[in-house]
Amino acid sequence: MNICIFPGSFNPIHLGHLKMADFALEKYKFDKIIFIPAHIPPHKNLDKNLSNHRLNMVRLAVSGNKNYEVSDIEYKSDNKSYSLVTVKKLIDLYKLNAPLNFIIGTDAFEKIESWYKADELKKLVRFIVFPRNGQKEKSIYNNLKSKGWDFEIVDFTPVDISSTEIREFKNKNLTDKKVEEYIENNGLYQH
């Protein structure tokens, strides 16, 4: 089975995330893309009370697409959501051969060497890197390539959507309608 994972904080999931997944699904002909909301992200300080809401919103956003699945694998532990731990569990669960495809934005990928046991992670993953606004010069990517990182920067026009904009209600039309209703019905992101 040709699987790709799409981990993230999804605070909240928005149309930009879905467009990235649609692009990857079409380009690489994946059988399945597994969205993995981070329960306790190691690099972000998120409101723990929103953790289950973030998972529920991702489920709503991808419902109806047979090629999309949501995993609560990181919710089964009270520890930080390290990608290496998640990747190893998924490789075992699906009996996959490494490398596992992994969707990531350039903003996160540029910091990949600071991730938990990064040298071990790079042996298990092939990154599909999506450009974000403010992408750095190419030398950083050449450096990562020379260190053995397996990745492809896709030819994708960045979608100028910020989860912050949605949280601050500057533009509600950036999320799936079901997610927008969920945010309103649960009184999320009110200041």
Sequence and secondary structure as in RCSB ss.txt:
>XXXX:A:sequence
MNICIFPGSFNPIHLGHLKMADFALEKYKFDKIIFIPAHIPPHKNLDKNLSNHRLNMVRLAVSGNKNYEVSDIEY
KSDNKSYSLVTVKKLIDLYKLNAPLNFIIGTDAFEKIESWYKADELKKLVRFIVFPRNGQKEKSIYNNLKSKGWD
FEIVDFTPVDISSTEIREFKNKNLTDKKVEEYIENNGLYQH
>XXXX:A:secstr
  EEEEEE  TT  HHHHHHHHHHHHHHT SEEEEEE SS TT    GGGHHHHHHHHHHHHTT TTEEE  GGG
G SS   HHHHHHHHHHHTT  S EEEEEEHHHHTTGGGSTTHHHHTTTEEEEEE  TT   THHHHHHHHTT  
EEE         HHHHHTTS GGGS HHHHHHHHHTTTT  
